[in-house]
Amino acid sequence: MDRLPLQSRAVLSAGYDVDASVLEVEFSSGRIYRFSGVPVGVYDWLLRVPNKGLYVARNITGRYAHQDMTHPPGSDAADLEALLEASLDA
């Protein structure tokens, strides 16, 4: 999903998939979260509000199911992490 860069200290970028009603948010911490079932209006407001971090905290987090996409399955970092965990179990 393509994300737009945002002018915010807390939220670096955000993208929206209209067909799936999915919002993806990249935070300054480096974490990327994908929120499902988000109406397009919520994304539109995120782009407009001056305090994006506060908007996400009050209007998105805890209201919509989310998935951490920072290291999605199949990514190199996730594979490396899985290999390291497996080596500890051996």
C-alpha positions in Angstrom: 0.0 0.0 0.0 1.3 3.4 -0.9 1.5 5.9 2.0 1.6 9.7 1.8 4.2 11.5 3.9 2.6 13.6 6.6 3.7 16.7 8.5 3.7 15.3 12.0 6.1 14.4 14.7 4.2 11.3 15.6 2.8 10.0 12.3 5.3 9.8 9.4 2.9 8.5 6.7 -0.5 7.1 6.1 -2.2 5.2 3.2 -5.7 4.0 2.5 -7.2 1.1 0.5 -10.7 2.2 -0.5 -11.7 -1.3 -1.7 -10.7 -3.0 1.5 -11.4 -0.1 3.9 -7.9 -0.5 5.3 -5.8 2.3 6.8 -2.0 1.9 7.2 -0.1 4.3 9.5 3.6 4.6 10.0 4.7 6.1 13.3 7.9 8.0 14.1 8.9 5.0 16.2 9.2 3.0 13.0 6.2 0.9 13.7 3.6 0.4 10.9 0.0 -0.6 11.8 -2.8 -1.6 9.5 -6.3 -0.9 10.7 -9.3 -2.7 9.1 -12.9 -1.5 8.7 -11.9 2.1 8.7 -14.3 4.5 6.8 -12.7 6.7 4.2 -13.8 9.8 6.1 -11.5 8.8 9.0 -8.6 8.8 6.6 -9.7 12.1 5.0 -9.8 13.7 8.4 -6.4 12.3 9.3 -4.9 14.1 6.3 -6.6 17.4 7.4 -6.2 17.7 11.1 -3.2 19.6 12.5 -2.4 17.1 15.3 -2.2 13.7 13.6 -0.9 11.8 16.6 -3.7 13.0 18.8 -6.3 12.2 16.1 -5.0 8.6 15.7 -5.0 8.2 19.5 -8.6 9.5 19.9 -10.3 8.3 16.7 -8.5 5.2 15.4 -6.5 3.3 18.1 -8.8 1.0 20.1 -11.7 1.6 17.7 -10.6 -0.5 14.7 -8.9 -3.9 14.6 -5.3 -3.6 13.8 -2.3 -5.6 12.8 1.4 -4.8 13.3 2.9 -4.7 9.8 6.4 -3.6 10.9 7.8 -7.0 10.0 5.1 -8.8 8.0 5.4 -12.6 7.3 7.9 -13.2 4.5 10.0 -10.1 5.2 13.7 -10.6 5.8 13.5 -9.2 9.3 10.6 -11.6 10.2 12.5 -14.5 8.7 15.6 -13.7 10.6 13.7 -13.4 13.8 12.0 -16.8 13.3 15.4 -18.4 12.5 16.9 -17.0 15.7 13.9 -18.2 17.8 14.2 -21.6 16.2 17.9 -21.8 17.0 17.1 -21.1 20.7 14.6 -23.9 20.8 17.1 -26.5 19.4 
